[in-house]
Amino acid sequence: MAAPSRSVLRVLPRCQSLLFTCRAPSVSCSSLTAHRQQPARSYAAAAAKQKEKKDETVQEKAVKEKKKVDDKNRHKPYGLTAWAPVDDVYMKKVDPFVSTMHLPHSFKSDINKIVVFTENPDQARIAMENGAAVAGGAELVEKILADEITADFYLAEPDIVQKLLPLKNKLRKKFPKSKRGSVGMNIPKMLALFKSGHEYMVEDIYVNTQVATLDMPKEHILENIHAIVKDVASHKPAEFGPFIERGIVCSRSSEGLHITIEELLPQEEKKA
């Protein structure tokens, strides 16, 4: 019994050195000692079984030690990211939009420059008579792309909108849209709005717009704010509650001041 054990001890160090020095250790080591490693295989199998039993014991212990966490009062329970929020305060976000309206007390002296797209010669004539700067059909597209024609607003009849698609990247938010009221059949009515209309934009959760000038009476300033708030609230999605929650007024060169917005909100917003 002593001789075989000594031979195994002599072979194993040689195998280990091959494992660390040979380019193909698995082939070299097995080919040199395949007929002498029967005892080593039995030891390896026993070690593998012992390791498996140890892993199973650790797993069973971990399961037993796992405790149920009482997280009903936790703000955001770990591992439960889809749980309903426990806070009653969260941000409401609407899709950006642009709207044009008439202010009770206008503070702009210039008339907006309007381009009207129509393929009807009679409608083009009516547009020019009602204050349009330019009126015409698809032939205006190339001139606008070349910056030969620019305007504050662009209006169109529904039938010509498809022919204006090359202008979409050029005009961006000024591109005629029915949601903005810049596409329709009543050209005189659209011109009456956009020639002297006040435009505001809603982005993210803010309405950032000019409402008056500092030399206007405060009553006129409040009436303009009230009109803008009312128009913004008219775009409120049906599933929303109060649409406007606070207001800030400031001049271009001063800090912002909070104003009491509740008195300016429409009646239905107060009940929501």
Beta strands, then each sheet from edge to edge (+ up, - down):
strand 1: 97-101
strand 2: 114-117
strand 3: 134-136
strand 4: 153-156
strand 5: 198-203
strand 6: 206-208
strand 7: 247-249
strand 8: 257-259
sheet 1: 1+ 5- 6+
sheet 2: 3+ 2+ 4+
sheet 3: 7+ 8-
end
